[in-house]
Amino acid sequence: MNTLRIILKEFKLALRDFKGNLMMIAFPIVLIIILGTAFSGTFDNTIDLGDVTVLYTEDANSDGQGLTAAFRSFREEISKELGITFEKADDENAGREAIKDYKRQAYIHVSDTTGEIKLYKNERYNFTSSLLESALNSFANTYEAVSVIAINNPEALAQPGMFEQRDFVEVKALDKKRQPGSMDYYAVAMMTMILLYSSITGFWSIRRDVEQKTAPRILCAPVRKHEMLIGNIAGSIFITVVQGTVVILFSKFILKAYWGEDLLTIALLLLTYSIMAVSLGAGLAFMFKSSNAASGVLNTIIPIFVFLGGGYVPLGVINGPMVGILSDISPVKWANTALFGMIYNHDYSRVGTSIAINLGMAIVFITISALFAKKEGKLYA
């Protein structure tokens, strides 16, 4: 009963703290909007080939019909689809030399005389040249089919829709999974970031009772130290969960961020993450005699953990093996990895690891708090 009263006391104090609530609710929402808008291009899944120039030469018939005429239509269509620029070479030797000198991505020679299409690729631009080869194969198969029809059943060529333009390149993914957009990504990243800042809530729930001299008065009543400690930590966790729920609901229904379908597992993971963060703050409140020193430590390690966890930019953007090794020390990284894997790939393999890390750290810091609280001359003495 005493513990419940202390939890209620912490909740009432939190409601009166307008600036604190504003930071924990409005601040992540504003960051989601700003970062989600600013980095929208980073999460665009469309393919941009950049500036691609392909050389070509033609051996055309005098009547302007045949393979070269069809190839002209192909060039126009592929330029619209992929943005590839086609540049006519002086002759076949010039085209080949440009490929050897890495000046162009590919060279195409089309001949009405032989009925052949020759493609010379530069392996340095393997993706672009392979995509072009695929498009040429599609074009060649279409042209060959039309030629056979023209010989055996020319009346069929007059049917409606026979010469409708078609896409020569179509990219499909097998077992395609949803990918996070910028708003989706930062809804998760800012949530784990701001929940880590709830360690400051846990810190001040302990420190406030000492600095405002309320701890000795509470302990004069029939209240034990462990009841007060549990009340402070549980109250801070309850406040954090309420604040986090508001942010999730706002991002989901107003900003239309995607949080997946298994909200129960997400809630469980974020709950253990909140317990870890609040316990971290409470433990530091006992370990440091100076509030400024403990607050400085929290304000130093939190941005580092968030950065290593991909809170500011996705870890994939940051190159280097050292970053990958250091990121393993960040609980934010494990939480974010578990959340994204679960939401977008239905991968629960990292959820258990993240929860274990959260609860393990929470047990360590709660134990530290309990040991310090029992000692005479410490915060609760």
C-alpha positions in Angstrom: 0.0 0.0 0.0 2.8 2.4 0.8 4.4 1.6 -2.5 1.2 2.5 -4.3 1.0 5.8 -2.5 4.5 6.6 -3.6 3.7 5.7 -7.2 0.7 8.0 -7.1 2.9 10.7 -5.6 5.3 10.4 -8.5 2.5 10.5 -11.0 1.0 13.6 -9.5 4.4 15.3 -9.5 4.9 14.4 -13.1 1.6 15.9 -14.1 2.6 19.2 -12.6 5.9 19.2 -14.5 4.8 20.8 -17.7 8.3 21.3 -19.1 9.2 17.7 -18.5 6.1 16.4 -20.1 6.6 18.7 -23.1 10.1 17.4 -23.6 9.1 13.7 -23.4 6.0 14.0 -25.6 6.3 17.0 -27.9 10.1 16.8 -28.5 10.1 13.3 -30.1 7.0 14.2 -32.2 8.7 17.3 -33.5 11.9 15.3 -34.3 9.9 12.6 -36.1 8.3 15.3 -38.3 11.5 17.2 -39.0 13.9 14.2 -39.6 11.2 12.2 -41.4 10.7 15.1 -43.8 14.4 16.0 -44.2 15.6 12.5 -44.9 12.7 11.3 -47.0 15.0 11.0 -50.0 17.4 8.7 -48.1 14.7 6.1 -47.7 13.4 6.3 -51.3 13.5 2.8 -52.7 13.5 3.8 -56.3 16.5 3.0 -58.5 18.6 6.0 -59.7 21.2 5.0 -62.3 22.7 8.4 -62.4 24.1 9.8 -65.6 24.4 6.9 -68.0 25.5 7.3 -71.6 25.4 4.4 -74.1 27.1 4.6 -77.5 25.5 3.0 -80.6 26.0 2.7 -84.4 23.5 1.5 -87.0 23.8 -0.2 -90.4 20.4 0.8 -91.7 18.6 -0.2 -94.9 17.9 2.5 -97.5 14.2 2.2 -97.0 14.5 3.1 -93.3 12.6 -0.1 -92.2 13.6 -3.2 -90.3 15.7 -3.7 -87.2 17.2 -0.3 -87.0 13.8 1.4 -87.2 12.6 -0.8 -84.3 15.7 0.0 -82.4 15.0 3.7 -82.6 11.7 3.1 -80.9 13.4 1.0 -78.3 15.9 3.8 -77.6 13.1 6.3 -77.0 11.2 4.0 -74.7 14.3 2.9 -72.6 15.3 6.6 -72.2 11.9 7.3 -70.7 12.0 4.3 -68.4 15.6 4.5 -67.1 16.9 7.9 -68.1 19.7 6.4 -70.2 21.2 8.8 -72.9 22.0 7.2 -76.2 24.9 8.8 -78.2 25.7 7.9 -81.8 29.4 6.8 -82.3 31.4 7.7 -85.4 32.0 4.0 -86.2 32.2 0.6 -84.6 35.9 1.0 -83.7 35.3 4.2 -81.9 32.5 2.6 -79.9 34.7 -0.3 -78.8 37.6 2.0 -77.9 35.3 4.1 -75.7 34.4 0.9 -73.8 38.0 -0.1 -73.4 38.9 3.3 -72.1 36.0 3.2 -69.5 34.5 6.4 -71.1 31.1 4.9 -71.6 29.1 2.2 -69.9 28.1 0.2 -73.0 28.2 0.2 -76.8 25.5 -1.3 -79.1 25.9 -2.1 -82.8 22.7 -2.7 -84.8 22.8 -4.1 -88.3 19.9 -4.5 -90.8 22.3 -6.4 -93.1 23.0 -9.2 -90.7 20.0 -8.8 -88.5 22.2 -8.8 -85.4 22.5 -6.7 -82.2 25.9 -6.6 -80.6 26.3 -5.3 -77.1 29.8 -4.5 -75.7 29.7 -4.0 -71.9 32.1 -2.4 -69.5 32.4 -4.6 -66.4 33.1 -1.6 -64.2 29.5 -0.6 -64.6 28.2 -4.1 -64.2 24.7 -3.3 -62.8 23.9 -0.7 -65.5 25.2 -2.8 -68.3 23.4 -5.9 -67.1 20.2 -4.0 -66.8 20.7 -2.7 -70.4 21.4 -6.3 -71.6 18.2 -7.5 -70.0 16.2 -4.7 -71.8 17.9 -5.6 -75.1 17.0 -9.3 -74.7 13.4 -8.3 -74.2 13.5 -6.0 -77.2 15.1 -8.7 -79.4 12.6 -11.4 -78.4 9.7 -9.0 -79.1 11.2 -8.1 -82.5 11.8 -11.7 -83.4 8.2 -12.6 -82.5 6.8 -9.8 -84.6 9.0 -10.8 -87.6 7.8 -14.4 -87.4 4.2 -13.2 -87.3 4.8 -10.9 -90.3 6.0 -13.8 -92.4 3.4 -16.4 -91.4 0.3 -14.4 -90.5 0.7 -10.7 -91.7 -3.1 -10.1 -91.1 -2.5 -10.4 -87.3 -0.3 -7.3 -87.3 -3.3 -5.2 -88.1 -5.1 -6.3 -84.8 -5.6 -3.5 -82.2 -3.0 -3.4 -79.5 -0.4 -5.3 -81.5 2.0 -2.3 -81.5 1.2 -0.8 -78.1 4.2 0.4 -76.3 5.5 -1.9 -73.5 7.9 -1.7 -70.7 11.2 -3.4 -71.5 12.4 -3.3 -67.9 10.2 -4.6 -65.1 11.8 -5.0 -61.6 10.1 -7.4 -59.2 11.2 -8.8 -55.9 10.3 -12.3 -54.8 8.8 -12.4 -51.3 8.8 -8.6 -51.2 8.7 -7.2 -47.7 7.6 -3.7 -46.7 10.5 -1.3 -46.2 10.4 1.6 -43.7 10.0 5.1 -45.0 11.7 8.0 -43.3 8.7 8.7 -41.1 8.4 5.0 -40.2 12.1 4.8 -39.3 12.3 7.9 -37.2 9.0 7.0 -35.4 10.9 4.0 -34.0 14.3 5.7 -33.6 12.9 8.7 -31.8 10.8 6.5 -29.5 13.8 4.5 -28.3 15.8 7.7 -28.0 13.3 9.5 -25.8 12.7 6.4 -23.7 16.4 6.3 -22.9 16.1 9.9 -21.8 13.6 8.6 -19.2 16.7 7.6 -17.2 16.7 11.3 -16.2 13.1 10.8 -14.9 14.4 7.9 -12.8 17.3 9.9 -11.7 15.3 12.9 -10.4 12.6 10.7 -8.8 15.4 9.7 -6.4 17.3 13.0 -6.2 14.2 15.2 -5.8 13.2 13.5 -2.6 16.6 14.2 -1.2 17.1 17.8 -2.4 13.6 18.7 -1.3 14.1 17.0 2.1 11.0 14.8 1.6 12.8 11.5 1.8 13.6 11.8 5.6 10.0 12.8 6.3 8.6 9.9 4.3 10.9 7.5 6.1 9.7 8.8 9.5 6.3 7.3 8.6 6.0 3.5 8.6 7.6 3.3 5.2 10.6 1.1 4.5 13.5 2.1 2.2 12.8 -0.7 -0.2 9.1 0.4 -0.5 10.2 3.9 -1.3 12.8 2.8 -3.8 10.3 0.5 -5.6 7.7 3.2 -5.5 10.0 5.8 -7.0 11.2 3.5 -9.8 7.8 2.0 -10.6 6.2 5.5 -10.6 8.8 6.7 -13.1 8.3 3.6 -15.3 4.5 4.2 -15.2 5.0 7.9 -16.2 7.4 6.9 -19.0 5.0 4.3 -20.4 2.1 6.8 -20.5 4.3 9.4 -22.3 5.6 6.8 -24.8 2.1 5.6 -25.5 1.0 9.1 -26.4 4.0 9.4 -28.8 3.2 6.0 -30.5 -0.4 6.8 -30.9 0.3 10.2 -32.4 2.9 8.9 -34.8 0.6 6.0 -35.8 -2.7 7.7 -36.3 -1.6 11.3 -37.2 1.8 10.9 -38.9 0.8 7.5 -40.3 4.0 5.8 -39.2 3.9 2.0 -39.6 4.3 0.1 -36.3 3.4 -3.4 -37.6 0.7 -5.7 -36.5 2.1 -7.3 -33.3 1.7 -4.3 -31.0 1.7 -6.6 -27.9 5.2 -7.7 -28.5 6.3 -4.2 -29.3 4.7 -3.0 -26.1 6.5 -5.7 -24.1 9.9 -4.8 -25.6 9.4 -1.1 -25.0 8.3 -1.8 -21.4 11.5 -3.7 -20.6 13.4 -1.0 -22.4 11.7 1.7 -20.2 12.5 -0.3 -17.0 16.1 -0.5 -18.0 16.3 3.3 -18.7 14.6 4.3 -15.4 16.8 1.8 -13.4 19.9 3.3 -15.1 19.0 6.8 -13.9 18.1 5.6 -10.4 21.4 3.7 -10.0 23.4 6.7 -11.0 21.5 8.8 -8.5 22.9 6.6 -5.7 26.3 6.2 -7.2 27.1 9.9 -7.6 27.0 12.3 -4.7 26.8 15.3 -7.0 23.6 15.8 -9.0 25.5 17.8 -11.6 28.1 15.0 -12.1 25.4 12.3 -12.5 23.4 14.4 -14.8 26.5 15.1 -16.9 27.2 11.4 -17.2 23.6 10.7 -18.4 23.7 13.6 -20.9 27.0 12.3 -22.2 26.2 8.6 -22.6 22.7 8.9 -23.9 23.6 10.7 -27.2 26.5 8.2 -27.7 24.2 5.2 -27.2 21.6 6.7 -29.5 24.2 7.4 -32.2 25.6 3.8 -32.0 22.0 2.5 -32.1 21.2 4.2 -35.3 18.9 6.8 -33.7 20.2 9.8 -35.7 21.0 8.0 -39.0 20.7 4.4 -40.0 23.8 2.4 -39.1 24.0 1.2 -42.7 24.9 4.7 -43.8 28.0 4.7 -41.5 30.8 2.7 -43.0 33.6 1.0 -41.0 33.9 -2.2 -38.9 34.7 -0.2 -35.7 31.2 1.4 -35.7 29.6 -2.0 -36.0 31.7 -3.4 -33.0 31.0 -0.4 -30.8 27.3 -0.4 -31.6 27.0 -3.7 -29.7 27.4 -2.0 -26.4 24.4 0.2 -27.0 21.0 -1.1 -25.8 19.4 1.3 -28.3 21.0 -0.7 -31.1 19.5 -4.0 -29.8 16.1 -2.5 -29.3 16.0 -0.8 -32.7 17.3 -3.9 -34.5 14.6 -6.1 -32.8 11.8 -3.6 -33.5 12.6 -3.2 -37.2 13.2 -6.9 -37.7 9.9 -7.7 -36.0 7.8 -4.9 -37.7 9.1 -5.4 -41.3 10.5 -8.9 -41.6 8.4 -10.8 -38.9 11.8 -11.7 -37.5 11.6 -12.3 -33.7 15.1 -13.7 -33.3 16.5 -10.5 -31.7 13.5 -9.7 -29.5 14.5 -12.1 -26.8 18.1 -10.8 -26.8 16.9 -7.2 -26.5 14.6 -8.0 -23.7 17.3 -10.0 -21.9 19.7 -7.1 -22.2 17.1 -4.6 -20.9 16.2 -6.7 -17.9 19.8 -7.6 -17.2 20.8 -4.0 -17.1 17.8 -3.2 -15.0 18.6 -5.9 -12.4 22.2 -4.6 -12.2 21.2 -1.0 -11.5 18.3 -1.8 -9.2 20.6 -4.0 -7.2 23.1 -1.1 -7.0 20.3 1.2 -5.9 19.1 -1.2 -3.2 22.6 -1.8 -1.9 23.3 1.9 -1.6 19.9 2.7 -0.1 20.6 0.3 2.8 23.8 1.9 3.8 23.7 4.6 6.5 24.7 8.0 5.3 23.4 7.4 1.8 20.5 9.1 0.1 17.7 7.5 2.0 19.4 7.5 5.4 
